[in-house]
Amino acid sequence: MDDFHIRQGEWYCEQVPVSRLAKTYGTPLYVYSQNTILSHFFKIMHAFAAANPLICYSVKANSNLSILRLLAAQGAGLDIVSQGELIRGLEAGVTPERIVYAGVGKTETEIAAALRAGILMFNVESEPEARLLNQVAQRLRKTARVALRINPDVDAKTHQYITTGKKESKFGLSIPLAMGLFRAIRRMRHLKAVGVHMHIGSQITSSTPYIQAIQRLRKVVEDLRRAGFDIAYFNLGGGLGIIYNEERPQTADAFAQAVLPLITPLQCRLILEPGRFIVGNAGILITQVQYVKRGHVKSFAVVDAGMNDLIRPSLYNAYHQIVPVQGRPGRNTVLTDVVGPICESGDFLGHDRHLPKLNSGDLLAVRSAGAYGMAMASNYNSRVRAAEVMVSGARVRLIRRRETYADLLAPEKEAALK
Ligand SMILES: Cc1ncc(COP(=O)(O)O)c(C=O)c1O
């Protein structure tokens, strides 16, 4: 599953003791295993090899340039949702013809930037977006390749905040609306409809909702072809679930075996947009215990990472395993809430954990924090964002330095000078 393991009572990332990283780079600190990132990427590549898919890593999961470069070097494309993600992708050397652009709120400026860059296609989510895209493409004398994001109205059986394929969701178009927009696109001279796109949610642990959705989209592709559209791409989106605690998600192989027989007969180029599956289990967040408050019913370990560093527990009540970085697990555990320093009761990393008796200075590792961890970090409470390091075997690279207080104040100080 990943390259984090215990050796003689001490957690390691690949061949490097995690405590050494904390000592060198300080805490809170995101630590990634390069080998884990690559092995998850290859798992998807191999599972779908028969279909020769374009794997567009979903930048939003973790947008660090070094991670993008690493995946680009293996031939990955990108799934982006903003101009910032486009800039990151280009900076990391990703070929524009491997970039697909989704999102319900693309602005005119963002559309123009992506057109100028020459991306593979836009995953269009509404009629007004298609009209704006057509206008901008006309102005720039370009033709935009377009897939319509279709909302197949299936329940992905995941957290309501990350389910995206039900009819009440803001994403994509219902099948009838999509069919109407495909017809309208025929009259938009600067758009070329080339594909269908779906993304039904995130942290999905079973193939069933995918199968339901694909069956609906297959019919759409067949109807479009009968109507004379040259549909060359089928984009399945992302959403593959991972193990945070006791989940039993389908493997990439099982997933491929379930969905490929449905898609291959269409003879479309398959696009996948995995994010969490590639980086989720490849990262941990190391934090240091500042204080231990012993209460009447439980203890509170107040640590130096907060909801600004990892918001998933506060936002979705998401579960992350929390383990002491050093020390053999004893029999005597204390019921502990691991909480951050932020002034919100919702600022916690884990509730009611059975942890050994902790002391100030102890290090904890919050596991499976590689996806939607650093990418969602903020400066709330005027806290500077954590550093990130990448481990490969015995080698360690700082891939994002810790922010400084000068970074924190710079935009306001610069504004005051104008
Ligand atoms: C359009 C799209 N594609 C791909 C993804 C990646 O999802 P995941 O990280 O669950 O694979 C997302 C995530 O929200 C998304 O919105």
The ligand as an SDF file (V2000), in Angstrom:
LIG
                    3D

 16 16  0  0  0  0  0  0  0  0999 V2000
  -13.2170   16.6270  -12.4620 C   0  0  0  0  0  0  0  0  0  0  0  0
  -12.4090   15.9020  -11.4330 C   0  0  0  0  0  0  0  0  0  0  0  0
  -11.5760   14.9290  -11.8490 N   0  0  0  0  0  0  0  0  0  0  0  0
  -10.7970   14.2400  -10.9800 C   0  0  0  0  0  0  0  0  0  0  0  0
  -10.8540   14.5040   -9.6240 C   0  0  0  0  0  0  0  0  0  0  0  0
   -9.9650   13.7230   -8.7080 C   0  0  0  0  0  0  0  0  0  0  0  0
  -10.6570   12.9650   -7.8070 O   0  0  0  0  0  0  0  0  0  0  0  0
   -9.8940   11.9150   -6.8900 P   0  0  0  0  0  0  0  0  0  0  0  0
   -8.8290   12.6480   -6.1700 O   0  0  0  0  0  0  0  0  0  0  0  0
  -10.9330   11.3910   -5.9980 O   0  0  0  0  0  0  0  0  0  0  0  0
   -9.3450   10.8680   -7.8060 O   0  0  0  0  0  0  0  0  0  0  0  0
  -11.7320   15.4900   -9.1450 C   0  0  0  0  0  0  0  0  0  0  0  0
  -11.8240   15.7440   -7.7010 C   0  0  0  0  0  0  0  0  0  0  0  0
  -12.6590   16.3990   -7.1980 O   0  0  0  0  0  0  0  0  0  0  0  0
  -12.5090   16.2130  -10.0760 C   0  0  0  0  0  0  0  0  0  0  0  0
  -13.3340   17.1830   -9.6840 O   0  0  0  0  0  0  0  0  0  0  0  0
  1  2  1  0
  2  3  1  0
  2 15  2  0
  3  4  2  0
  4  5  1  0
  5  6  1  0
  5 12  2  0
  6  7  1  0
  7  8  1  0
  8  9  2  0
  8 10  1  0
  8 11  1  0
 12 13  1  0
 12 15  1  0
 13 14  2  0
 15 16  1  0
M  END
$$$$
